[in-house]
């Protein structure tokens, strides 16, 4: 059975989450980093996520990027 750790933002609005706010405010060409995860919004509007030695991931939708990064952050907390 696959369990997912929940966070306070699963019950509150994502709009209260600092990570979500930072992603919403990214402009093309800007990047942010948190816990060795770098998120870059390229000129085509794709969110490119670099995480340690993993292959870079790209997301068209902000919510997909947010969910991916949140999952990675949860994994780091569980280590």
N, C-alpha and C positions, 0 to 999 in steps of 0.2 A: 504494500500500500504506500503510495507516494504522499508524503505529508509536506505541506508548505507552511513555513512559519509566517504567522500574520504579524502585521505591524499596526500601529495606531492609525496609520493612514488608510488601512483597509476599512476603517469605520468612520473616519473623518474624511473630509474632502482632500483630494490630492493638492488642491490649491493652497493648503496649509503646510505642505511639505517643502522644505528648503530646496531639495534636489529638483523637484518639479518646477518650482519658481525659477530656479537658475536655467533649466532647460527652456522654459517658455520665453525667457528674456535673451536667449542666445540670438545673435545676428549672424548672417552668413559671414564666414571667415573667422568667427570667434570660437574659443574653446574654453572648457572648464575641466578641472580635475578634482577627483576625490578618491582617497584611499587607493592610489595607484591606477585609477581608471581615468582615462582621458576621453572626453567627449568633444568632438569637433563638428560644427555645422558647416558643411561645405557649400560651395557656390550654387550647387544644384538643389539644395534644401535637404540633403541626406545627413542624418546624424551618424557620424563614424565613431565607433567606440573601440578604443585600444585598451586591452586588459592584460597585464603581465606578458606571458609568452604565448597567449592564445592568438589565433588568427583574428584580424580585425573584423568587426561586424558593422554592418550599415543598416540603418532603419529610415524608412520614409516618414513614418508616423511618430510623432512625439511620444504618444502613449506606449508604443512598442519599445522605443528606446528607454523610456522611464522604467517599464516593467523589467527589461533585461538588466539594466544597471542596478535596480533595487534588488533583484535576485542575486547578483554578484556581491553586492554589499552584505546581504544576509549570509551568504556563504562565508564571507570573510569573518563575520561576527561569530559564526559557529565554529571556527577553527581554534 
